[in-house]
Amino acid sequence: MNPKGSLFIFSLFLGLTFIGIGDNFLPQPLSNVSSNTRSSVNQFLMGLFPDKKPIDPYERTEGIIKEAEKEEN
């Protein structure tokens, strides 16, 4: 493996370690940065996926029943 590939893998490993568990073993200013970075990455990744509303299988049927009841009255 060439030196650039090794440096990339090592940097990636250090970055993931810093984000993942850095707040457990780093000194105070860096542990806060690690925790804040992890929270920001987590919020970004969660923002990529929209919140899905659960599908109510009875919604259409309930709507039809309500309309029929209104027509009867």
N, C-alpha and C positions, 0 to 999 in steps of 0.2 A: 504494500500500500504506500502511496506517495505521501510526503510530509503534509501536503495541504489537506488530504483526506483524513489523516490522523488528527491534525489540528482541529478540523471541523467536528469530528466525532468527540474529541475531548471537550471542545467548547460547548457542544450540545449537551454533553453529560453534565458539565458544570452548571449550565443554565437551568437544566431540569432539576438538578439537585438544589440549587438556590431557590427556585420557585416552589418546589415540592416540600422540602423539609428544612429549608434554611432557617426558619424561625425557631427551630428546636436547638440548634447548636451555635448559631452566630451571635456575636455581641449585640447589645440592645439597638443601636441605630440600624444595623443591617437586618436584624430580625423583623423590625417593623416594615422595612422596605420589602422584604421577602413576603410577609403576610399580605401587605397591600397589593403587591404584584400578583400574587395568587388569586386574591379576591377580584382584581380587575380582569384577569384572564378568564376566570370563571364566569363573571358577568357577561363578558364579551361572547364567550362560547354559548352561554344560555340564551343570549339575545339572537343568535343565529337561527334558533328554532322557535317558531311562533307557538304561542300557547294555544293548544287545541281545546275547544269546547267539546265535552263528551257528547256523543250522539245519543239523543233520546229517541228510541225506536217508537215510542208512543206519541210523540209530538204531533205528527200529522193526523193520527186518529183522534186525538183529543181536540185538535182544531176543528175537524169535521163535526164532531159531536157538539161542540160549542156552537158552531154555525147552525146546525140542525135545531138545537134548543132555542136559538134566537128566532129562527123562522117560525117555530111553533108558537112562540109568545106574541 
